[in-house]
Amino acid sequence: MRFDVLTIFPGLFEPFLSLGVLGRAISEGLVEIHTRDLREFSGNRWGQLDDDPYGGGAGMVLQAPPVLRGVQALREEQGEDAELILFSPRGRTLDHKMVSELSELPKLMLLCGRYEGFDERVSDILRPREISIGDFILGGGELAAMVLIEAVTRLIPGVVGDVASVEEDSFADGLLDFPCYTRPPEVEGIPVPGVLLSGHHQKIRQWRLSRSVELTVTRRPDLVKKNWESYSAEIRRLIRRYAPDLVDELET
């Protein structure tokens, strides 16, 4: 899979792309990630990309022509088949379903804004998929791009060594992940739950599923409402145990 990132701060990505699971995936050729400095396409010797907003107001706006030139240059180099993504607070919120869909695509092109964002004509002309990572504001799209890259690449076969780890992650089945423990068996008087030391795989599976459901209904009932129709009968029974009123609401 290939990512191309258009940004005015390509240097922000250097440590991110060289360390950990992602750095290994790049070195092994499982993922390609390329950054391009948007200033290359400014059209002036100063590399200026922003200007005052029409109508007045605070902040500066990224001009449309440099962005259009940058996207066109990348498309000419890499082909027209890349999914174009622009990070924006008004975009659809990134979730596991969207991440799964994006992981199936061969190429993603990511536009990282700064200042007050892009001139609206960038969206009017390019028609990108607009994505938000949450209801808060960042200084630019670079961190959002890193979040998306990290989430998507984890689902690419071979990137994470233990496939089961990815399959059991939070949100993979519409539930939060179960609690995890490791050595030592007791920390400040708090022991590891005995079932996890029992060696009884079926009881361990049931305990983990039960804890996942309990955590989800108490901390993220919105996930239950969103995924109710896709849950198995076993999960629905557990949800009813922990949140009967929520189930009654969903079934009316």
Backbone as JSON, one array per atom type, in Angstrom:
{
  "sequence": "MRFDVLTIFPGLFEPFLSLGVLGRAISEGLVEIHTRDLREFSGNRWGQLDDDPYGGGAGMVLQAPPVLRGVQALREEQGEDAELILFSPRGRTLDHKMVSELSELPKLMLLCGRYEGFDERVSDILRPREISIGDFILGGGELAAMVLIEAVTRLIPGVVGDVASVEEDSFADGLLDFPCYTRPPEVEGIPVPGVLLSGHHQKIRQWRLSRSVELTVTRRPDLVKKNWESYSAEIRRLIRRYAPDLVDELET",
  "N": [[0.85, -1.19, 0.0], [0.42, 2.29, -0.7], [1.11, 5.53, 0.55], [0.78, 8.96, -0.03], [1.71, 12.07, 1.1], [0.8, 15.39, 1.29], [2.13, 18.27, 2.55], [3.1, 21.16, 4.49], [5.01, 20.72, 6.3], [6.97, 18.44, 6.03], [9.04, 17.38, 7.54], [8.03, 16.73, 10.03], [7.21, 14.13, 9.88], [9.38, 12.43, 9.85], [10.61, 11.05, 12.22], [8.35, 9.54, 12.92], [7.99, 7.82, 10.76], [10.17, 6.18, 10.9], [10.4, 4.56, 13.11], [9.44, 1.84, 15.33], [6.62, -0.39, 14.72], [5.62, 0.59, 12.3], [7.91, 1.69, 11.06], [9.36, -0.67, 10.64], [7.63, -2.0, 8.9], [7.8, -0.38, 6.66], [10.53, -0.67, 6.0], [10.52, -3.33, 5.29], [9.12, -3.33, 3.0], [6.35, -3.52, 3.0], [4.71, -1.36, 3.15], [4.53, 1.81, 1.56], [5.45, 5.12, 2.15], [5.34, 8.41, 1.35], [6.36, 11.76, 1.58], [5.56, 15.06, 0.51], [6.62, 18.34, 0.06], [4.43, 20.92, 0.21], [5.12, 23.46, -0.46], [6.7, 23.32, -2.68], [5.04, 23.7, -4.79], [4.2, 26.26, -4.81], [4.51, 28.33, -6.63], [5.9, 30.68, -6.42], [8.95, 32.4, -5.55], [9.31, 32.58, -2.85], [7.98, 30.58, -1.62], [5.48, 30.97, -0.62], [2.23, 30.2, 0.52], [-0.15, 30.97, 1.65], [-2.82, 33.34, 2.28], [-4.66, 36.4, 3.06], [-8.03, 36.03, 4.29], [-10.85, 36.45, 2.15], [-13.34, 38.86, 2.84], [-12.51, 39.4, 5.34], [-11.41, 38.83, 8.76], [-9.85, 36.68, 11.28], [-6.65, 35.01, 11.02], [-5.01, 33.01, 8.4], [-5.43, 31.72, 5.06], [-4.95, 28.77, 3.19], [-4.0, 28.87, -0.14], [-5.76, 27.89, -3.12], [-4.59, 27.25, -5.78], [-1.78, 26.26, -5.44], [-2.27, 23.83, -4.08], [-3.88, 22.43, -5.89], [-2.05, 22.18, -7.99], [-0.12, 20.59, -6.74], [-1.51, 18.18, -6.16], [-2.18, 17.42, -8.77], [0.39, 16.99, -9.82], [1.28, 14.8, -8.3], [-0.59, 12.92, -9.08], [0.04, 12.63, -11.76], [2.52, 11.46, -11.51], [2.06, 9.12, -9.98], [-0.28, 7.98, -10.85], [-3.88, 7.89, -11.35], [-5.36, 6.57, -9.47], [-5.36, 6.9, -6.72], [-6.96, 7.35, -3.6], [-8.19, 10.39, -2.58], [-7.74, 12.28, 0.29], [-8.81, 14.69, 2.57], [-8.15, 16.37, 5.53], [-10.4, 17.54, 7.88], [-12.43, 19.38, 10.2], [-15.12, 19.17, 9.59], [-15.44, 16.82, 8.34], [-16.33, 13.3, 7.92], [-16.25, 11.34, 10.85], [-13.41, 9.49, 11.68], [-13.46, 6.01, 11.97], [-13.41, 2.51, 13.0], [-14.6, 1.0, 10.97], [-14.33, 2.65, 8.69], [-11.55, 2.77, 8.58], [-10.97, 0.09, 8.01], [-12.09, -0.11, 5.44], [-10.45, 1.7, 4.04], [-8.01, 0.4, 4.24], [-8.13, -1.52, 2.31], [-7.6, -0.33, -0.06], [-5.34, 0.54, -2.77], [-3.79, 2.89, -2.85], [-3.39, 5.94, -1.06], [-3.86, 9.41, -0.9], [-2.97, 12.11, 1.01], [-4.07, 15.18, 2.22], [-2.79, 17.78, 4.05], [-3.84, 20.35, 5.95], [-3.24, 23.75, 7.14], [-3.15, 26.66, 9.28], [-6.08, 28.55, 8.81], [-7.17, 26.65, 7.28], [-8.01, 25.18, 4.03], [-8.59, 27.05, 1.01], [-11.93, 27.09, -0.05], [-12.36, 26.21, -2.62], [-10.6, 24.17, -3.14], [-11.84, 21.85, -2.17], [-14.19, 22.02, -3.72], [-13.26, 21.61, -6.32], [-11.53, 19.34, -6.32], [-12.94, 17.39, -4.92], [-12.41, 15.75, -2.54], [-12.33, 13.0, -0.15], [-13.49, 13.92, 2.9], [-12.22, 13.86, 6.14], [-12.44, 13.61, 9.66], [-10.73, 13.4, 12.8], [-11.9, 13.72, 15.21], [-13.86, 15.76, 17.49], [-12.35, 18.29, 17.87], [-9.79, 20.82, 17.61], [-6.79, 20.93, 15.78], [-3.42, 22.13, 15.18], [-2.79, 21.63, 12.58], [-3.08, 19.35, 9.76], [-1.27, 17.28, 9.97], [-0.85, 15.58, 12.27], [-3.3, 14.3, 12.29], [-3.09, 12.92, 9.87], [-1.05, 11.14, 10.54], [-2.34, 9.63, 12.49], [-4.32, 8.36, 10.91], [-2.69, 6.92, 9.1], [-1.31, 5.2, 10.86], [-3.48, 3.71, 11.93], [-4.59, 2.5, 9.61], [-2.43, 1.05, 8.46], [-1.96, -0.93, 10.35], [-3.82, -2.86, 9.76], [-2.98, -4.02, 7.46], [-1.91, -6.99, 6.0], [0.76, -8.69, 7.56], [2.0, -6.47, 8.68], [1.53, -6.11, 11.47], [2.81, -8.46, 13.6], [1.42, -10.45, 15.11], [-1.48, -11.64, 14.18], [-3.83, -12.18, 15.56], [-3.8, -10.27, 17.54], [-4.54, -7.93, 16.23], [-7.09, -8.64, 15.37], [-8.44, -8.81, 17.78], [-8.46, -6.28, 18.78], [-9.8, -3.25, 20.27], [-12.97, -2.15, 19.04], [-12.92, -3.75, 16.76], [-14.87, -5.72, 16.66], [-17.06, -4.26, 17.3], [-16.97, -3.82, 20.0], [-15.4, -2.66, 23.04], [-12.0, -3.45, 23.95], [-11.02, -6.24, 26.0], [-9.79, -6.25, 29.47], [-6.25, -6.41, 30.04], [-3.52, -8.32, 31.41], [-0.26, -8.86, 32.87], [2.9, -10.26, 34.06], [4.09, -8.92, 37.22], [2.16, -11.38, 39.15], [0.74, -10.06, 41.15], [0.1, -6.71, 42.05], [0.65, -4.17, 44.21], [-1.23, -5.26, 45.98], [-3.28, -5.94, 44.28], [-4.49, -8.58, 42.52], [-3.98, -10.67, 39.6], [-6.88, -11.61, 37.78], [-8.21, -14.72, 38.71], [-9.19, -16.55, 36.79], [-7.69, -16.14, 34.52], [-5.36, -17.39, 35.04], [-5.97, -19.98, 35.05], [-5.76, -21.69, 32.89], [-7.86, -22.7, 31.49], [-9.26, -22.57, 28.55], [-11.81, -22.03, 27.42], [-13.23, -20.88, 29.55], [-11.64, -18.65, 29.94], [-12.05, -17.31, 27.5], [-14.78, -16.72, 27.73], [-14.76, -15.07, 29.99], [-13.25, -12.89, 29.07], [-14.87, -11.95, 26.95], [-17.15, -11.26, 28.38], [-16.14, -9.19, 30.02], [-15.44, -7.36, 28.02], [-17.94, -6.69, 26.97], [-19.16, -5.6, 29.26], [-17.52, -3.34, 29.76], [-18.01, -1.92, 27.42], [-20.8, -1.34, 27.46], [-20.96, 0.25, 29.72], [-19.12, 2.32, 29.38], [-19.1, 3.12, 26.68], [-21.84, 3.31, 25.49], [-22.82, 4.24, 23.11], [-21.54, 2.79, 21.14], [-22.79, 0.34, 21.36], [-25.39, 0.95, 20.52], [-24.84, 1.63, 17.89], [-23.86, -0.75, 16.81], [-25.66, -2.77, 17.34], [-27.34, -4.4, 15.67], [-25.53, -6.05, 14.42], [-24.4, -7.67, 16.32], [-23.7, -10.85, 17.84], [-25.9, -13.48, 19.1], [-24.97, -14.3, 21.59], [-23.45, -12.11, 22.5], [-25.5, -10.22, 22.66], [-27.05, -11.29, 24.72], [-25.34, -10.93, 26.88], [-25.15, -8.15, 26.91], [-27.76, -7.52, 27.63], [-27.69, -8.49, 30.24], [-25.99, -6.65, 31.54], [-27.03, -4.16, 30.86], [-30.02, -3.83, 30.83], [-32.02, -1.87, 30.43], [-31.03, -0.39, 28.31], [-31.11, -2.27, 26.25], [-33.88, -2.69, 26.1], [-34.6, -0.21, 25.11], [-33.4, -0.33, 22.59], [-34.82, -2.35, 21.38], [-37.38, -1.51, 21.1]],
  "CA": [[0.0, 0.0, 0.0], [1.21, 3.51, -0.8], [0.58, 6.79, 1.04], [1.46, 10.2, -0.4], [1.26, 13.12, 2.02], [1.13, 16.76, 0.93], [2.2, 19.01, 3.8], [4.15, 22.17, 4.53], [5.98, 20.29, 7.31], [7.32, 17.01, 5.85], [9.98, 16.95, 8.58], [7.3, 16.18, 11.17], [6.95, 12.7, 9.67], [10.61, 11.64, 9.82], [10.69, 10.03, 13.29], [7.15, 8.7, 12.87], [8.14, 6.81, 9.71], [11.4, 5.4, 11.04], [10.42, 3.81, 14.36], [8.35, 0.94, 15.7], [6.0, -1.31, 13.77], [5.52, 1.25, 11.0], [9.25, 1.75, 10.47], [9.7, -2.01, 10.17], [6.8, -2.31, 7.73], [8.37, 0.35, 5.52], [11.81, -1.29, 5.63], [10.25, -4.64, 4.7], [8.41, -3.14, 1.75], [4.92, -3.77, 3.11], [4.04, -0.07, 3.01], [5.32, 2.94, 1.06], [4.92, 6.39, 2.61], [6.13, 9.49, 0.78], [5.89, 13.1, 1.9], [5.97, 16.11, -0.42], [6.46, 19.69, 0.6], [3.47, 21.68, -0.58], [5.74, 24.7, -0.91], [7.26, 23.09, -4.02], [4.05, 24.03, -5.8], [3.69, 27.59, -4.47], [4.53, 29.2, -7.81], [6.67, 31.89, -6.18], [10.28, 32.09, -5.03], [9.3, 32.61, -1.38], [7.27, 29.41, -1.12], [4.29, 31.42, 0.1], [1.04, 29.43, 0.17], [-1.33, 31.46, 2.33], [-3.18, 34.75, 2.08], [-5.76, 36.86, 3.92], [-9.35, 35.57, 3.84], [-11.81, 37.43, 1.65], [-14.38, 39.17, 3.82], [-11.89, 39.73, 6.61], [-11.38, 37.8, 9.79], [-8.53, 36.29, 11.78], [-5.98, 33.86, 10.42], [-4.66, 32.97, 6.99], [-6.04, 30.61, 4.34], [-4.1, 28.16, 2.17], [-4.51, 29.14, -1.47], [-6.13, 26.69, -3.88], [-3.73, 26.83, -6.89], [-0.67, 25.36, -5.1], [-2.78, 22.5, -3.73], [-4.3, 21.8, -7.14], [-0.83, 21.8, -8.72], [0.51, 19.49, -6.03], [-2.28, 16.95, -6.38], [-2.03, 17.03, -10.18], [1.75, 16.46, -10.01], [1.33, 13.46, -7.73], [-1.4, 12.03, -9.92], [0.8, 12.35, -12.97], [3.63, 10.57, -11.15], [1.65, 7.87, -9.36], [-1.52, 7.47, -11.42], [-5.11, 8.54, -10.91], [-6.16, 5.65, -8.66], [-5.22, 7.16, -5.28], [-8.08, 7.98, -2.89], [-7.75, 11.68, -2.06], [-8.31, 12.55, 1.61], [-8.52, 16.0, 3.16], [-8.51, 16.36, 6.94], [-11.23, 18.7, 8.16], [-13.39, 19.16, 11.3], [-16.46, 18.89, 9.08], [-15.45, 15.52, 7.68], [-16.87, 12.15, 8.65], [-15.32, 10.94, 11.9], [-12.69, 8.24, 11.42], [-13.77, 4.9, 12.87], [-12.8, 1.25, 12.57], [-15.18, 0.59, 9.68], [-13.69, 3.42, 7.64], [-10.15, 2.32, 8.52], [-10.97, -1.19, 7.31], [-12.33, 0.17, 4.03], [-9.26, 2.34, 3.46], [-6.89, -0.56, 4.19], [-8.3, -2.35, 1.11], [-7.25, 0.46, -1.24], [-3.9, 0.45, -3.08], [-3.08, 4.16, -2.66], [-4.08, 7.05, -0.41], [-3.19, 10.7, -0.97], [-3.45, 12.83, 2.18], [-3.85, 16.62, 2.2], [-2.69, 18.3, 5.42], [-4.01, 21.8, 5.98], [-2.67, 24.55, 8.23], [-3.78, 27.96, 9.47], [-7.54, 28.45, 8.87], [-7.59, 25.6, 6.37], [-7.87, 25.38, 2.59], [-9.59, 27.74, 0.21], [-13.03, 26.15, -0.29], [-12.33, 25.69, -3.98], [-9.88, 22.89, -3.14], [-12.88, 20.81, -2.06], [-15.11, 22.13, -4.85], [-12.65, 21.11, -7.56], [-10.93, 18.01, -6.18], [-13.92, 16.48, -4.33], [-11.75, 14.73, -1.71], [-13.06, 12.45, 1.0], [-13.1, 14.71, 4.06], [-12.18, 13.02, 7.34], [-12.08, 14.21, 10.95], [-10.37, 12.39, 13.82], [-12.58, 14.02, 16.46], [-14.42, 17.1, 17.63], [-11.4, 19.22, 18.46], [-9.01, 21.47, 16.57], [-5.34, 20.81, 15.81], [-2.73, 23.17, 14.43], [-2.71, 21.24, 11.17], [-3.53, 17.99, 9.45], [-0.2, 16.28, 10.02], [-1.12, 14.58, 13.29], [-4.44, 13.52, 11.81], [-2.57, 12.0, 8.85], [-0.32, 10.07, 11.23], [-3.35, 8.75, 13.11], [-4.91, 7.53, 9.87], [-1.67, 5.99, 8.59], [-1.08, 4.18, 11.89], [-4.64, 2.83, 12.03], [-4.76, 1.73, 8.38], [-1.34, 0.1, 8.22], [-2.09, -2.07, 11.27], [-4.7, -3.86, 9.17], [-2.35, -4.6, 6.27], [-1.29, -8.27, 6.37], [2.21, -8.72, 7.76], [2.53, -5.3, 9.39], [1.55, -6.53, 12.87], [3.2, -9.87, 13.57], [0.39, -11.31, 15.69], [-2.76, -11.31, 13.56], [-4.88, -12.23, 16.58], [-3.77, -9.01, 18.27], [-5.33, -6.98, 15.46], [-8.49, -9.1, 15.35], [-9.04, -8.63, 19.1], [-8.39, -4.88, 19.19], [-11.05, -2.53, 20.47], [-13.75, -1.73, 17.89], [-12.9, -4.7, 15.65], [-16.17, -6.4, 16.62], [-18.07, -3.38, 17.87], [-16.83, -3.79, 21.45], [-14.1, -2.29, 23.59], [-11.16, -4.6, 24.25], [-11.04, -6.73, 27.38], [-8.61, -5.88, 30.23], [-5.09, -7.29, 29.88], [-2.62, -8.4, 32.57], [0.97, -9.62, 32.69], [3.65, -10.4, 35.31], [3.92, -9.96, 38.24], [0.76, -11.78, 39.38], [0.08, -9.14, 42.08], [0.7, -5.38, 42.09], [0.08, -3.37, 45.3], [-2.38, -5.96, 46.53], [-4.28, -6.24, 43.25], [-4.05, -9.78, 41.81], [-4.53, -11.0, 38.28], [-8.08, -12.45, 37.93], [-7.83, -16.13, 38.77], [-9.54, -17.3, 35.59], [-6.63, -16.0, 33.52], [-4.27, -18.29, 35.44], [-6.54, -21.33, 35.15], [-5.45, -22.53, 31.74], [-9.11, -23.18, 30.9], [-9.4, -21.63, 27.44], [-13.19, -21.62, 27.23], [-13.58, -19.95, 30.63], [-10.92, -17.4, 29.66], [-12.76, -16.65, 26.41], [-16.04, -16.19, 28.25], [-14.45, -13.96, 30.89], [-12.83, -11.76, 28.26], [-16.02, -11.42, 26.24], [-18.01, -10.63, 29.37], [-15.54, -7.92, 30.41], [-15.55, -6.46, 26.87], [-19.32, -6.2, 26.91], [-19.39, -4.75, 30.44], [-16.84, -2.07, 29.53], [-18.65, -1.2, 26.31], [-22.12, -0.8, 27.82], [-20.82, 1.25, 30.77], [-18.31, 3.46, 28.97], [-19.41, 3.55, 25.32], [-23.13, 2.79, 25.04], [-23.04, 4.63, 21.72], [-21.09, 1.69, 20.29], [-23.84, -0.69, 21.4], [-26.48, 1.42, 19.66], [-24.36, 1.62, 16.51], [-23.54, -2.1, 16.33], [-26.62, -3.74, 17.9], [-27.85, -5.34, 14.66], [-24.47, -6.97, 13.97], [-23.91, -8.5, 17.42], [-24.17, -12.24, 17.94], [-26.87, -13.72, 20.18], [-24.22, -14.38, 22.84], [-23.13, -10.74, 22.93], [-26.75, -9.55, 23.03], [-27.45, -11.78, 26.05], [-24.48, -10.28, 27.86], [-25.55, -6.75, 26.99], [-28.98, -7.47, 28.42], [-27.32, -8.7, 31.65], [-25.37, -5.47, 32.11], [-27.78, -2.94, 30.57], [-31.35, -4.21, 30.33], [-32.77, -0.7, 29.97], [-30.52, -0.03, 26.98], [-31.66, -3.26, 25.31], [-35.3, -2.37, 25.91], [-34.65, 0.98, 24.23], [-33.01, -0.72, 21.24], [-35.76, -3.3, 20.82], [-38.72, -0.91, 20.97]],
  "C": [[0.89, 1.24, 0.0], [0.43, 4.7, -0.24], [1.43, 7.93, 0.47], [0.86, 11.32, 0.43], [1.74, 14.47, 1.52], [1.03, 17.63, 2.17], [3.24, 20.1, 3.7], [5.22, 21.81, 5.55], [6.33, 18.81, 7.13], [8.26, 16.49, 6.92], [9.29, 16.37, 9.8], [7.15, 14.66, 11.07], [8.21, 11.84, 9.81], [10.72, 10.65, 10.96], [9.52, 9.06, 13.27], [7.33, 7.55, 11.88], [9.35, 5.9, 9.89], [11.41, 4.48, 12.25], [9.27, 2.81, 14.46], [7.86, 0.05, 14.58], [5.95, -0.69, 12.38], [6.88, 1.34, 10.31], [9.69, 0.41, 9.92], [8.9, -2.38, 8.92], [7.32, -1.61, 6.49], [9.66, -0.31, 5.05], [11.62, -2.64, 4.96], [9.43, -4.55, 3.42], [6.93, -3.43, 1.79], [4.1, -2.5, 2.88], [5.03, 0.93, 2.42], [4.67, 4.22, 1.55], [5.87, 7.49, 2.14], [5.52, 10.82, 1.16], [6.41, 14.08, 0.86], [5.66, 17.45, 0.21], [5.54, 20.48, -0.31], [4.07, 22.97, -1.12], [6.4, 24.55, -2.28], [6.32, 23.61, -5.1], [3.47, 25.43, -5.58], [3.61, 28.51, -5.68], [5.24, 30.52, -7.58], [7.97, 31.52, -5.48], [10.34, 32.06, -3.51], [8.62, 31.38, -0.78], [6.01, 29.77, -0.35], [3.06, 30.69, -0.42], [-0.25, 30.04, 0.7], [-1.59, 32.93, 2.02], [-4.35, 35.08, 2.99], [-7.09, 36.34, 3.39], [-10.17, 36.71, 3.27], [-12.91, 37.63, 2.68], [-13.84, 39.51, 5.18], [-11.95, 38.59, 7.6], [-9.97, 37.42, 10.17], [-7.95, 35.14, 10.98], [-5.74, 34.01, 8.93], [-5.25, 31.7, 6.37], [-5.06, 30.08, 3.3], [-4.75, 28.33, 0.8], [-4.79, 27.84, -2.23], [-5.12, 26.31, -4.96], [-2.55, 25.95, -6.52], [-1.13, 23.94, -4.76], [-3.2, 21.75, -4.99], [-3.09, 21.34, -7.94], [-0.16, 20.6, -8.06], [-0.2, 18.17, -6.26], [-2.12, 16.48, -7.81], [-0.66, 16.42, -10.43], [1.85, 15.04, -9.47], [0.53, 12.47, -8.57], [-0.68, 11.67, -11.21], [1.94, 11.37, -12.7], [3.16, 9.18, -10.74], [0.38, 7.27, -9.94], [-2.73, 8.11, -10.75], [-5.89, 7.73, -9.88], [-6.05, 5.86, -7.16], [-6.49, 7.81, -4.74], [-7.57, 9.26, -2.24], [-8.5, 12.0, -0.77], [-7.86, 13.92, 2.09], [-9.01, 15.98, 4.61], [-9.21, 17.67, 7.3], [-12.17, 18.4, 9.32], [-14.79, 18.82, 10.81], [-16.56, 17.55, 8.38], [-16.11, 14.45, 8.53], [-15.82, 11.67, 9.65], [-14.72, 9.57, 11.58], [-13.09, 7.2, 12.45], [-13.21, 3.61, 12.28], [-13.33, 0.8, 11.21], [-14.51, 1.33, 8.53], [-12.24, 3.0, 7.46], [-10.05, 1.01, 7.74], [-11.17, -1.0, 5.81], [-11.09, 0.76, 3.36], [-8.1, 1.37, 3.32], [-6.96, -1.47, 2.96], [-7.88, -1.62, -0.16], [-5.75, 0.41, -1.51], [-3.12, 1.72, -2.75], [-3.98, 5.17, -1.96], [-3.23, 8.31, -0.56], [-3.79, 11.6, 0.1], [-3.08, 14.31, 2.1], [-3.88, 17.16, 3.62], [-2.77, 19.82, 5.39], [-3.27, 22.43, 7.15], [-3.45, 25.86, 8.3], [-5.3, 27.79, 9.6], [-8.07, 27.39, 7.91], [-7.4, 25.98, 4.92], [-8.95, 26.32, 2.05], [-10.66, 26.72, -0.19], [-12.99, 25.53, -1.68], [-11.47, 24.44, -4.13], [-10.89, 21.75, -3.08], [-13.82, 20.82, -3.25], [-14.56, 21.45, -6.1], [-12.18, 19.67, -7.43], [-11.89, 16.97, -5.63], [-13.25, 15.38, -3.49], [-12.72, 14.11, -0.72], [-12.58, 13.24, 2.22], [-13.27, 13.87, 5.32], [-11.78, 13.86, 8.55], [-11.67, 13.1, 11.91], [-11.01, 12.72, 15.16], [-13.02, 15.47, 16.53], [-13.5, 17.99, 18.45], [-10.53, 19.76, 17.33], [-7.52, 21.29, 16.83], [-4.71, 21.96, 15.03], [-2.64, 22.88, 12.95], [-3.1, 19.79, 11.0], [-2.49, 16.91, 9.61], [-0.45, 15.2, 11.06], [-2.3, 13.7, 12.9], [-3.99, 12.5, 10.75], [-1.82, 10.85, 9.5], [-1.28, 9.1, 11.89], [-3.93, 7.81, 12.06], [-3.91, 6.5, 9.35], [-1.44, 4.85, 9.58], [-2.24, 3.18, 11.95], [-4.79, 1.94, 10.8], [-3.67, 0.68, 8.22], [-1.39, -1.09, 9.16], [-2.92, -3.19, 10.68], [-4.12, -4.5, 7.91], [-1.64, -5.88, 6.68], [0.23, -8.19, 6.46], [2.77, -7.57, 8.54], [2.61, -5.58, 10.88], [1.79, -8.03, 12.89], [2.13, -10.81, 14.05], [-0.96, -10.89, 15.15], [-3.88, -11.28, 14.59], [-4.94, -10.93, 17.36], [-4.62, -7.96, 17.56], [-6.81, -7.35, 15.5], [-9.19, -8.84, 16.67], [-9.01, -7.19, 19.59], [-9.77, -4.31, 19.45], [-11.64, -2.11, 19.13], [-13.8, -2.75, 16.76], [-14.22, -5.44, 15.53], [-17.27, -5.57, 17.25], [-18.04, -3.3, 19.38], [-15.47, -3.2, 21.83], [-13.31, -3.55, 23.94], [-11.29, -4.99, 25.72], [-9.79, -6.29, 28.13], [-7.48, -6.9, 30.05], [-4.2, -7.21, 31.12], [-1.36, -9.15, 32.16], [1.7, -9.68, 34.03], [4.01, -9.03, 35.89], [2.44, -10.27, 38.5], [0.02, -10.88, 40.37], [0.83, -7.83, 42.11], [-0.04, -4.55, 43.13], [-1.24, -3.96, 45.8], [-3.46, -6.31, 45.54], [-3.79, -7.44, 42.43], [-4.61, -9.84, 40.4], [-5.79, -11.85, 38.5], [-7.72, -13.93, 37.78], [-8.12, -16.9, 37.5], [-8.44, -17.24, 34.55], [-5.43, -16.89, 33.83], [-4.72, -19.74, 35.41], [-6.12, -22.26, 34.03], [-6.67, -23.07, 31.04], [-9.53, -22.2, 29.8], [-10.84, -21.14, 27.25], [-13.62, -20.63, 28.29], [-12.88, -18.6, 30.42], [-11.62, -16.62, 28.56], [-14.04, -15.99, 26.92], [-15.8, -14.99, 29.17], [-14.09, -12.72, 30.08], [-14.01, -11.13, 27.51], [-16.95, -10.69, 27.2], [-17.47, -9.27, 29.79], [-15.61, -6.9, 29.26], [-16.94, -5.85, 26.8], [-19.59, -5.24, 28.06], [-18.75, -3.37, 30.24], [-17.55, -1.25, 28.46], [-19.97, -0.57, 26.74], [-22.0, 0.3, 28.89], [-20.07, 2.5, 30.3], [-18.64, 3.98, 27.58], [-20.73, 2.97, 24.83], [-23.45, 3.17, 23.6], [-22.59, 3.55, 20.75], [-22.13, 0.57, 20.24], [-24.97, -0.3, 20.46], [-26.08, 1.32, 18.19], [-24.24, 0.21, 15.95], [-24.56, -3.17, 16.73], [-27.02, -4.79, 16.88], [-26.8, -6.36, 14.25], [-23.95, -7.88, 15.07], [-24.48, -9.92, 17.34], [-25.18, -12.36, 19.08], [-26.17, -13.76, 21.53], [-23.91, -12.99, 23.38], [-24.39, -10.01, 23.37], [-27.23, -10.0, 24.42], [-26.62, -11.09, 27.13], [-24.84, -8.8, 28.01], [-26.82, -6.61, 27.83], [-28.68, -7.65, 29.91], [-26.83, -7.4, 32.28], [-26.19, -4.19, 31.9], [-29.15, -3.27, 30.01], [-32.16, -3.02, 29.8], [-32.32, -0.26, 28.57], [-31.06, -0.98, 25.92], [-33.14, -2.99, 25.05], [-35.47, -1.19, 24.97], [-34.37, 0.59, 22.79], [-34.06, -1.61, 20.58], [-37.18, -2.75, 20.69], [-38.86, -0.21, 19.63]]
}
